Amino acid sequence: MNINTGKITRLQRLSAGIRSDVLEMTVKAGAGHIAPSFSCIDILVTLYYGGVMRVRPRDPLWKGRDRFILSKGQAAVALYAVLAGMGFLKRPELMTFTQKGSRLGGHTENTIPGVEAFTGSLGHGLSIGAGLALAAKIDGNDFKTIVLLGDGECHEGSVWEAAMFAGQHRLGNLIAVIDSNGLSATDYLDRYLSVRPLEEKWRAFGWDVRTVDGHSHRDILSVMAGISGTGRPTAIIAQTTKGKGVSFMENKPIWHYRIPVGRELAAARKELHAQAGLRRSS
């Protein structure tokens, strides 16, 4: 697939800008999950800004839209920032994240334009997505359903029940993207409950499987374009780094919950603003 270099540069800058938004939203709120949001931002930006998904921000319930389910609901802050950039939300609302009276809670809720499902209790998103995909297949609708899961979330048995269901019903209109950063909330998966080998597991449930660099917009676009319509659901194993974009957060379990302050905050802002080509905040 021939992908314009200018488009990739634009997506990279957008991702850095979204990371800056996420940082400022969580700092203002004193709450949120920065590191698991940072690991999936390049995936979200590619899906929404890269032309992978059909959506209409001015008509969020358009029947022909592609459905996106953020099963790893702790990354809600990243999805809100992406939706605001697309025009589903007004940007000033982002700074109300988790504040009193705000509709932007710590996990996604389907009362928010562009959000399809209430998630946060891990392991439910793929089941919802499989139901949407089956309904589309029965009704003859051509929208696709994309579900973003965490690799730690794949500890949940309900994920594999949904995977078995989707394979049985040959839901070729269903795509699961696994944000495979190797960490859960408190530790490295390989230290206490490994999910390896992920590729073989998904294949065993009747899925086509692709592995991709989850921070390469070009690679994500290519793998999405290469989904061939075999009649089987597709699992994309997106290899990512938790905390991507801020060097001292990367691959560090403690940053699942922590919010930077003082010198840490200044250093994080400096790195992200440089990546986005922004001026340093005063």
N, C-alpha and C positions, 0 to 999 in steps of 0.2 A: 504494500500500500504506500503510495507516494503522498507524504504529509508535508505541507509547507512549513519551512523552518520558522517563518514569522508567526505562524499559528502556535507552534510549540513555545516560542519565546513568550508570547502573550499568555499562554496557560501557566507557564512557570511564574511569571510576574503576578498573575492573579492568585496563584496558590500562596505566594509569599504575602500578598495583601490580605488574603483570608486568614492566614496565620496571625498577622498583626491584629486583625479584628478580634479573633478568638482570644488573643492575649489581653487586649484591652477590656473586652467584655468580662472575662473572668476576674481580672484585677479589680474592676469596678464593683463586681458582685461579691468578691471574696469567696467565690464558689465556682464549681465547674471542674471539668476533667480536661486539662490541657493536653497531656501527652497522648492519650488515646484519640483525641481529636486531631492532633498534628499528624498522626500516622496515616490517617485516611483522607486528608484534605486533597492530596493530588488525585486520588480516585474520584472524589466528589466533583472537583473542578473539571476533570476530564468528562465525566458523565453529563454534567449540566452545561458547561461552556464549550465543550468539544463537539457538540452536535450528536452525541450518542443517543440522548433521550429526546422524545417528542413531548414538549410541555408548552403550555400557554400561561404565562404568569398572570395575564389579565382575565383568564378564564381557568382557574386552578382545578375546577371539577369537569373540565372538558372530557367527554366520554372517550375520545380517541387518544388520550394522553397515555404515555408509558407510566407505569407505576413503580415508585421507588420506596423501599422499606428499609429504614435504618434500624436493623435489628440490634446492633450495638448502640443502644439508646443513650449511653453515657457520652457519646460524641455529638449530642444534640446541638451544642454550641457551634460546632463546625457547620452543621446543616443549616442552622438559622442564618449564619453569615453568608453562605452560598445562596440561599433563597432570597436574602435581601439584595444581594448583588444582581440576581436575575430579575428582581422586581416584584416578587411575591410579597415582600414586606418592605416597609420604609426603613431606610438605614438608621435613622435616629432611634427606632424601637430596639435595635440591638443592645443599646446601652441600658435597657431596662431588664436585661437578663436576670432572672430569679428574684427581681425586686418585688416588693409588695404591690399587688394589683397588676403585675405584668402577666401576659399570657405565655411568655417564653420561660417555661420551667426547665429544670435541670435535665429532664428527659422529654423526648418528643411527644406531642399530643396532636391528635388529628383535628383539633379545632383551629389549628394554625394553617393558613393557606399554603399549599404545597406539601403538607405532611399527610401521609396516607394512613398512618397507624400510630397508636399509643404504644411506645416501646420503652424498655428500660429493665423490665424483668427479662433477663436474658434467655434466649432459646425459643422465643415465640415468633420472631419475624419470618423465618422460613416457612413455618406452617401457614401464616397469613398469606405470604407470597404464593405458596403452592395453591391455596384456595382461589386466589385471584387468577392465577394462570389457568387453572382447570376451568373456572367459570368462563374465561375468555375463549378457551378452546371449544367448550360446549356451545357458546353463543356465536361462534364464528367471528369474534373480534380479533383484530390483528395487533393489539398493543402487547408490548413485552413487559414483564415484571422483573425488576432487578432488586435483589436483597443483599445488603452489606452486613456481614457478620464479622465478629472477632474470632481469632483462632482459639482463644481461651473459652469463648462462648461454645465452641464445639465440644466442650466437656458435657454439655447438656444432652441428655438422651432424646429430648424432643427434636433436636436438630436432625438426628439420624432417622427418627420416625418420619419427619417431613421429607428427608432425602429419599427414603425408601418409597414413600408415596409418590413423589414426583417422578422417580425412575419407573415405577410401575405404570403410571399413566402417561409416560413419554411426553412430558411437558416441555417441549422444545422452545416454548416461549418464556421459559423461566431461566434466569441467570443468577447464580449465587456468587458473590465476590467475597472471598475470605481475606480479611485484613490480617495477614500472617506476620505479626511483629514479635512473636516468641515470648510475650509477656502477658500476664493477667494483672489483677489489681495490686498484688503484693510481691510477686516473684516471677522468675523465669519458668516457663512451662516445663522445660526439660528437667528441672530440678524436682518437680513434684508430681506432674501428670502430663506426660508428653502426648501430643496429638499426632506425632509422626507415625507413619508416612501419610500425610494428608492426601496426596494425589491418588495413591492406591485405594484409600478408603472411599473417596468419592466415586472412583471408577467402579468399585465393587457394588455400589448402589445404583449403577446404571447411568451414570453421568459422563458426558464428555468433560475432559479436564484440560485446562491450560494453566501454565505457570508464567508469571510475568513480574517484572520489576514494578512494584506498586508506587514508585515515585517517578517513573518515566511516563510522561504524558504520551509520548510517541508510542511506546510499547503497549500502553493500555488501549489507545485508539486502534492500533493494529490488531490486537487480539479481539477487540469487540467487532471490528470489521470482518474478521476471519471466522466468526461463528457461522457455521455452514448450514444450519437447519437440518440436522440429521434426524430430528424427531426426538432426540434426547435432551434433557436439561443440561446446562453448561455450568460447571464450577470453575471459577478463575481464582487461582491461588496467588494473591498479590503479596509479594514479599516486601515487607516494609520495616521501618525503624520507628519504634515508639519514641515520641518526642521530636520527630524529624523537623529540622529547621533551626533548632536552638541547641548548640553543641553540648552544653552541660546538662541538658535534659535527655539527650538521646540514649536510648537503651538503659535507662536508669529507673528501676521500679518505683522509687520514692516519688517520682513526678506524676504518678497516676492521680494523686490527690492534691499535691502541693500547689500553691500559687506563689510565684516569685515576688519578692519585695526588695527594696533598697538596691544594692549593687547588682543583684541577680536580675531584677526587673530592667535596670538600665542596660545591662549586657544583652538581655533577650531582645529588647527593643532595637538596639544597635544592629544586631545580626539580621533581624527580620526586615528592618527598614533598608538595609544594604541590599538584601536579596530582591526586594520589591522596587528598588530604585527610588526610594522615598527619602526625603530629608529627615535627618535625625530630630526627634522631638526635643523641644527645649526643656 
